[in-house]
């Protein structure tokens, strides 16, 4: 019989009798039932009931006041079940019950979160879900202003507590809910006063991130409530904040005032350089590229795309844009000149490393300096010529997929001494396993070289018979 069919056959009296008996055996079921139907008992102290429910779960998973990693998953799941009950209450338009539940769960869970191993992030996710519940109530037009007024003062007290900021971004999310409530009920000055209070704290109390956050929040709020002149004054005083300057750049670009946009970006770069923030400088340069593309400024596009293509490793997207600004016959000369420059730089760098005895600086080798260029341009013969000069199995194998179909026999001859060298240098099981894994892949892709590779494996096994882990891994390969 289907479950829903069974329920249809049970009378109200039978159901009540079952619920009463089952609740005696299962206190948690009893508590959840009472919470779900809390609106039926208007005189009860629901907050106290919610608090007891959450505290009971916390005690269940705490060991000497601490929630261990292995217990964090189940703890978060049980708390999430309670939060889900809050969402159900909100869906039933029981907003007061949902808020009281959400507030208590948030407060108690945050206390528990200060003494737990939440490496998995599950408890943090549950707290964020709880904040989503509060936001749902604040945004719902059916939740009356008296409740929202109560929520406003409650949220204002919460966002003054360090606990919500010290253990994650929860405080900043709560400020967003606080702001929403202030707009919904028209109590603008309460929210603005809170922002001013936070900004009046000594700089050491919150640092640049918090200062920037609160100023940005204030500007956005003033704009949203049509206090535009105040917002403009605040913007003018805080152009050192990236987000604020970015907003002005976006406005200038939207108005096609590219000169103003570039001037604003230049000011942002100057500030970032003074603060030694190279990442922000790079971001501003990307906005200069954005403007250059709108203006169809080809020299500027080439300049920025070339820099971004090789700024941090290799970026194919920027490389293709750079390449696309040239005709095919022009491009050949450009890329050949760049390859020559790259080879000179890499050769000089490697010479300095050798002089200093830094033989391990392989990532700045000649191969890695031009390999991606050779791949993009289809110069596989040049790439293979450089790979043949390598003795590192790791460096060679990095280009395996690119070269194996065209240069399988040549690649095999490079692999054989590199495999032996890697075996000599390996010192633990993890490296032995990695070596064997690569050898298996090479055998699979170059089957004609299987016997030669197995011969190297047997040599290594004989040479290092005192390394049982190596012998074990190589024996598995030889019998493969």
C-alpha positions in Angstrom: 0.0 0.0 0.0 1.3 3.4 -0.9 2.2 5.7 2.0 -0.3 8.4 1.0 -3.0 5.8 0.6 -2.3 4.6 4.1 -2.5 8.1 5.5 -5.9 8.5 3.9 -7.2 5.4 5.7 -6.1 6.5 9.1 -8.6 8.4 11.2 -7.9 11.6 13.1 -8.3 9.8 16.4 -5.9 7.0 15.3 -3.4 9.6 14.1 -3.5 11.5 17.4 -3.1 8.3 19.4 -0.1 7.3 17.3 1.5 10.8 17.6 1.1 10.8 21.4 2.6 7.3 21.8 5.5 8.0 19.4 6.3 11.3 20.9 6.9 9.6 24.3 9.4 7.3 22.7 11.1 10.0 20.6 11.5 13.4 22.3 13.1 14.9 19.2 10.0 14.1 17.2 7.9 15.7 19.9 10.0 18.9 19.9 9.9 19.1 16.1 6.2 18.7 16.1 5.7 21.4 18.7 7.9 23.8 16.8 6.2 23.1 13.5 2.8 23.8 15.1 4.0 26.6 17.4 1.4 29.0 16.0 -1.3 26.8 17.6 -0.1 27.7 21.1 0.3 31.4 21.2 1.0 31.6 24.9 4.1 29.3 24.9 7.6 30.6 25.1 8.7 29.4 21.7 12.2 31.0 21.8 13.0 29.0 24.9 11.7 25.8 23.3 13.9 26.5 20.2 16.9 27.2 22.3 16.6 24.0 24.2 16.2 22.0 21.0 19.4 23.5 19.5 21.4 23.2 22.7 20.5 19.6 23.0 21.9 18.9 19.6 25.0 20.8 20.4 25.6 18.8 23.6 25.0 15.6 21.6 28.0 16.3 19.4 30.3 18.2 21.7 33.2 16.4 23.4 34.6 18.4 26.2 33.1 21.5 24.7 34.5 20.8 21.2 32.9 19.5 18.0 35.4 17.4 16.1 35.7 17.2 12.4 34.2 13.7 12.1 31.1 14.9 14.0 30.7 18.2 12.1 28.9 16.6 9.2 26.1 15.1 11.3 25.9 18.2 13.5 25.5 20.5 10.5 22.8 18.2 9.0 20.7 18.2 12.2 21.0 22.0 12.5 20.0 22.4 8.9 16.9 20.3 9.5 15.9 22.9 12.1 16.6 25.7 9.7 14.5 24.0 7.1 11.7 23.9 9.6 12.1 27.7 9.8 11.7 27.9 6.1 8.5 25.8 6.3 7.2 28.2 9.0 7.9 31.1 6.7 6.1 29.4 3.8 3.1 28.9 6.1 3.3 32.7 6.8 4.2 32.1 10.4 6.9 34.8 10.1 7.2 35.4 13.9 7.8 31.7 14.5 10.3 31.5 11.7 12.2 34.6 12.9 12.3 33.4 16.5 13.5 30.0 15.3 16.1 31.5 13.0 17.4 34.0 15.5 17.9 31.4 18.3 19.5 28.8 15.9 21.9 31.4 14.6 23.0 32.6 18.0 23.5 29.1 19.4 25.1 27.7 16.3 27.6 30.6 16.2 28.6 29.9 19.8 29.2 26.3 18.9 31.1 27.3 15.8 33.8 29.0 17.8 34.9 25.6 19.2 34.7 23.1 16.3 36.7 21.8 13.4 34.6 22.9 10.4 37.3 22.2 7.8 34.5 20.8 5.5 32.6 24.1 5.7 29.3 22.3 6.5 28.6 24.2 9.6 29.4 27.5 7.9 27.0 26.6 5.1 24.3 25.9 7.6 24.9 29.3 9.2 24.6 31.0 5.8 21.3 29.1 5.2 20.1 30.5 8.5 20.9 34.0 7.4 19.1 33.3 4.1 16.0 32.4 6.3 16.2 35.8 8.0 16.6 37.5 4.6 13.6 35.7 3.2 11.5 37.0 6.1 12.8 40.5 5.7 12.1 40.5 2.0 8.5 39.1 2.2 5.9 41.8 1.8 3.5 39.7 3.9 5.7 39.9 7.0 4.3 43.0 8.8 6.2 46.1 9.8 6.0 45.4 13.5 7.9 42.1 13.1 10.4 43.8 10.7 10.9 46.5 13.3 11.7 43.8 15.9 14.0 42.2 13.4 15.8 45.5 12.7 16.8 46.0 16.3 17.7 42.4 16.7 20.0 42.5 13.6 21.5 45.8 14.8 22.6 44.1 18.0 23.9 41.1 16.2 26.1 43.1 13.7 27.8 44.8 16.6 29.2 41.5 17.9 32.6 40.4 16.7 31.7 36.7 16.7 29.8 37.1 13.4 32.8 38.6 11.7 35.7 36.7 13.3 34.5 33.2 12.2 33.5 33.9 8.6 31.7 36.5 6.5 28.5 36.0 8.4 28.5 39.5 9.9 28.7 41.2 6.4 25.8 39.1 5.2 23.8 40.1 8.3 24.5 43.8 7.5 22.9 43.2 4.1 19.7 41.9 5.8 19.9 44.8 8.3 20.1 47.2 5.3 17.1 45.5 3.6 15.0 45.9 6.8 15.9 49.5 7.2 14.7 50.2 3.6 11.6 48.1 4.0 10.3 50.0 7.0 11.8 53.4 6.2 14.1 53.5 9.2 17.1 54.8 7.3 18.8 56.7 10.1 19.2 53.6 12.3 21.2 51.9 9.6 23.2 54.9 8.7 24.0 55.5 12.3 25.3 52.0 12.6 27.6 52.5 9.6 28.9 55.7 11.1 29.5 54.0 14.4 31.5 51.3 12.7 33.5 53.9 10.7 34.2 55.9 13.9 36.1 53.0 15.5 39.9 53.3 15.5 41.5 52.1 12.3 43.2 49.2 14.1 39.8 47.8 15.0 38.7 47.0 11.5 41.4 47.7 8.9 40.9 48.6 5.2 38.5 45.8 4.3 35.9 46.8 6.9 36.4 50.6 6.2 35.8 50.0 2.5 32.9 47.7 3.2 31.0 50.2 5.4 31.7 53.2 3.2 30.5 51.2 0.1 27.4 50.1 2.0 26.7 53.7 3.0 27.0 54.9 -0.6 24.8 52.2 -2.0 22.2 52.8 0.7 22.1 56.5 0.2 21.6 56.0 -3.5 18.9 53.5 -2.9 16.9 55.9 -0.8 17.4 58.8 -3.2 19.9 60.8 -1.0 22.1 61.2 -4.1 23.9 64.4 -3.1 25.1 62.8 0.1 26.2 59.7 -1.9 28.1 61.9 -4.3 29.9 63.7 -1.5 30.9 60.4 0.0 32.1 59.1 -3.3 34.3 62.2 -3.9 35.9 61.7 -0.5 36.7 57.9 -1.0 38.0 57.5 -4.5 40.8 55.4 -3.1 38.4 52.5 -2.6 38.6 50.3 -5.6 34.9 49.4 -5.7 33.9 53.1 -5.6 36.3 54.1 -8.3 35.2 51.1 -10.3 31.6 52.3 -10.1 32.7 55.7 -11.5 34.6 54.0 -14.3 31.6 51.9 -15.2 29.4 55.1 -15.3 31.9 56.8 -17.6 32.1 53.8 -19.9 28.3 53.5 -20.0 28.2 57.2 -21.1 31.0 56.5 -23.7 33.2 59.0 -21.9 36.3 57.0 -22.5 38.7 59.8 -21.7 37.2 60.2 -18.2 37.2 56.4 -17.8 41.0 56.2 -18.6 41.7 59.1 -16.3 39.9 57.4 -13.4 41.7 54.1 -14.1 45.1 55.9 -14.2 44.3 57.4 -10.8 43.4 53.9 -9.6 46.7 52.5 -10.9 48.7 55.3 -9.1 47.0 54.5 -5.8 47.5 50.8 -6.2 51.2 51.3 -7.0 51.6 53.5 -3.9 50.1 50.7 -1.8 52.2 48.1 -3.5 49.1 46.1 -4.8 50.2 44.6 -8.1 47.1 42.5 -8.4 44.9 45.6 -8.4 47.2 47.3 -10.9 46.7 44.3 -13.2 42.9 44.5 -12.7 43.0 48.2 -13.7 45.1 47.4 -16.7 42.4 44.9 -17.8 39.9 47.8 -17.6 42.2 49.8 -19.8 42.1 46.9 -22.3 38.3 47.0 -22.0 38.3 50.7 -23.0 40.8 50.1 -25.8 38.6 47.4 -27.3 35.6 49.8 -27.1 37.6 52.5 -28.8 39.1 49.9 -31.2 42.5 51.2 -30.3 44.6 48.5 -31.9 48.1 49.5 -30.5 46.7 49.6 -27.0 44.9 46.3 -27.5 48.1 44.7 -28.7 50.1 46.2 -25.8 47.7 44.9 -23.0 46.9 41.5 -24.6 50.6 40.8 -25.1 51.3 41.6 -21.5 48.4 39.5 -20.2 49.2 36.6 -22.4 52.5 36.1 -20.6 52.0 37.9 -17.3 51.4 34.9 -15.1 52.2 31.8 -17.1 50.5 31.6 -20.4 47.0 32.8 -21.2 45.6 31.4 -24.4 42.6 33.8 -24.6 44.7 37.0 -24.5 47.3 35.4 -26.8 44.6 34.8 -29.5 43.3 38.3 -29.2 46.9 39.7 -29.6 47.4 37.4 -32.6 44.1 38.4 -34.1 45.1 42.1 -34.4 47.7 41.1 -37.1 47.3 39.8 -40.6 48.8 36.4 -41.1 51.9 37.6 -43.0 52.5 40.3 -40.3 52.1 37.8 -37.5 54.9 35.5 -38.6 57.5 38.2 -38.1 56.0 39.4 -34.8 55.9 35.9 -33.2 59.3 35.0 -34.5 60.7 38.1 -32.9 59.0 37.4 -29.6 60.3 33.8 -29.6 63.8 35.1 -30.1 63.4 37.5 -27.2 62.0 34.7 -25.0 64.9 32.4 -25.8 67.4 35.2 -24.9 65.7 35.9 -21.6 65.5 32.2 -20.7 69.1 31.5 -21.6 70.3 34.4 -19.5 68.1 33.4 -16.6 69.4 29.8 -16.8 73.0 31.0 -16.9 72.4 33.0 -13.7 70.8 30.0 -12.0 73.7 27.7 -12.9 76.2 30.2 -11.6 74.2 30.4 -8.3 73.9 26.6 -8.1 70.1 26.7 -8.5 69.7 23.7 -10.7 66.2 23.1 -9.6 64.7 26.2 -11.3 63.3 24.1 -14.1 60.2 26.2 -14.7 62.3 29.0 -16.1 64.1 26.6 -18.5 64.3 27.3 -22.2 61.7 24.6 -22.9 59.1 26.1 -20.7 59.7 29.6 -21.9 58.7 28.9 -25.5 56.8 25.6 -25.4 53.3 27.1 -25.4 54.2 29.3 -28.3 55.4 26.3 -30.3 52.2 24.4 -29.5 50.0 27.4 -30.4 51.8 28.0 -33.7 52.1 24.3 -34.6 55.9 24.3 -34.3 56.1 20.7 -33.0 59.4 20.0 -34.6 61.0 22.9 -32.6 59.2 21.7 -29.4 60.5 18.1 -30.0 64.1 19.5 -30.5 63.9 21.1 -27.1 62.4 18.1 -25.4 65.3 16.0 -26.7 67.6 18.2 -24.6 65.6 17.5 -21.4 66.6 14.8 -18.8 63.7 15.4 -16.4 60.9 12.8 -16.8 58.4 15.3 -15.4 59.3 18.0 -17.9 59.2 15.6 -20.8 56.0 14.0 -19.8 54.3 17.4 -19.6 54.3 17.5 -23.4 53.6 13.8 -23.9 50.1 14.2 -25.3 51.2 16.9 -27.8 54.1 15.0 -29.2 53.4 11.2 -28.9 51.4 10.8 -32.1 53.9 12.5 -34.3 57.2 11.7 -32.6 56.7 8.4 -30.8 60.1 6.9 -31.6 62.0 10.0 -30.9 60.1 10.5 -27.7 60.9 6.9 -26.6 64.6 7.5 -26.9 64.3 10.6 -24.6 62.2 8.7 -22.1 64.5 5.8 -21.5 67.4 7.7 -19.8 64.9 10.0 -18.1 63.0 7.1 -16.6 66.2 5.7 -15.2 67.2 9.0 -13.8 63.8 9.5 -12.2 64.1 6.0 -10.7 67.5 6.8 -9.2 66.2 10.1 -7.7 62.9 8.6 -6.3 63.0 8.1 -2.5 59.5 7.2 -1.4 56.5 5.0 -2.4 54.6 8.0 -3.7 57.3 8.8 -6.2 57.7 5.1 -7.1 54.0 4.9 -7.8 54.1 8.1 -9.9 57.1 6.7 -11.9 55.3 3.4 -12.6 52.1 5.3 -13.6 54.0 7.3 -16.2 55.8 4.2 -17.5 52.5 2.4 -17.9 51.1 5.4 -19.9 54.2 5.5 -22.1 53.9 1.7 -22.8 50.2 2.3 -23.7 50.9 5.1 -26.1 54.2 3.7 -27.5 53.7 -0.1 -27.4 56.7 -0.8 -29.5 58.8 0.5 -26.7 57.4 -1.8 -24.0 60.3 -4.2 -23.8 62.9 -1.4 -23.6 60.9 0.3 -20.8 60.6 -3.0 -18.9 64.3 -3.5 -19.3 64.9 -0.2 -17.5 62.4 -1.3 -14.8 64.3 -4.5 -14.3 67.6 -2.6 -14.1 66.2 -0.3 -11.4 64.8 -3.2 -9.5 68.2 -4.9 -9.5 70.1 -1.8 -8.6 67.8 -0.9 -5.7 66.9 -4.3 -4.3 67.2 -2.7 -0.8 64.3 -0.5 -1.5 61.3 -2.9 -0.9 58.7 -0.3 -1.9 60.4 0.4 -5.2 60.9 -3.3 -5.9 57.2 -4.0 -5.1 55.9 -1.2 -7.5 58.3 -2.1 -10.3 57.5 -5.8 -10.0 53.8 -5.0 -10.5 54.8 -3.1 -13.7 57.0 -5.9 -15.0 54.1 -8.3 -14.6 51.7 -5.8 -16.2 
